[in-house]
């Protein structure tokens, strides 16, 4: 549906008249699951873009105030929850604005330090009592759950790509990809389970959700895919942003076993494969990014832990 600044202004004016005079403007880099708009200087309005994301609102409202004081970096703090109104059919949130820019290597002063800071954040998240937290399910697209949920989708992507995957990746990163190796990495990822008590997971540790301030990791945002379960899904950043010594620093600091690391690799493999299956245009920025992730996953697989 159409979600724009005019709709947000009407929602705010109708439900939160104390903020009715504040300017509303889109954020520079918006997401897919939600639309976000600045509200004045210190708040942001976040609205689910479809029914699949609507359940995340109540979850974030319930749990982010619990998690925030126990974490070493700022996360979004809800200040209000809006109701369906003005033709908009779901609940929505108002948060405190967190300054920073999405993580890119060019913005980070020391990528190894960034990696260890992120690992410390995720370790702290995992240590928070998860006994009453929301288990993996539709609300977070099974982040923290078993990779078997995506087994059919992954194998279908491999079959759909077929021999074309070599051409797509070659154009993007000038290397060849062996389908048998891709399948083997996936099978290794499926071969183990998380047998410990469930822990808190962010669920979408992507560069866009890691804010950089003054060259360092300054905040972590977008907990829509959060839940409790297997922390392997939070390792994907090791192959999407980190590399070389920073990936090694991340793995050492987060201290996961080989099986969990392999499942994390599987999460990265799944996402890169389905992305490529949906976009084989070699000139596409999305396909290039997925190709680089796939290459990183397979290169890492060839190195003994």
Buried (B, 14 or more C-beta within 10 A) or exposed (E): EEBEBEBBBBBBBEBBEEBEEBEBEBBEEBBEBBBBBBBBEEBBBBBBBEEEBBBBBBBBBEBBEEBBEEBEBBBBBBBBBBEEEBEBEBBBBBBEBBEBEBBEEEBBEEBBBBBBBBBBBBBBBBEBEBEEBBBBBEBBBBBBBBBEBBBEEBBBBBEBBEEEBBBBBBBBBEBEBEBEEBBEBBEBBBEBEBEEEBBBBBBBBBBBBBBBBEEBBBBBBBBBBBBBBBBBBBBBBBBBBBBEEBBBBBBEBBEBEEBBBBBBBBBBBBBBBBBBBEBBEBEBEEBBBBBBBBBBBBEBBEEEE
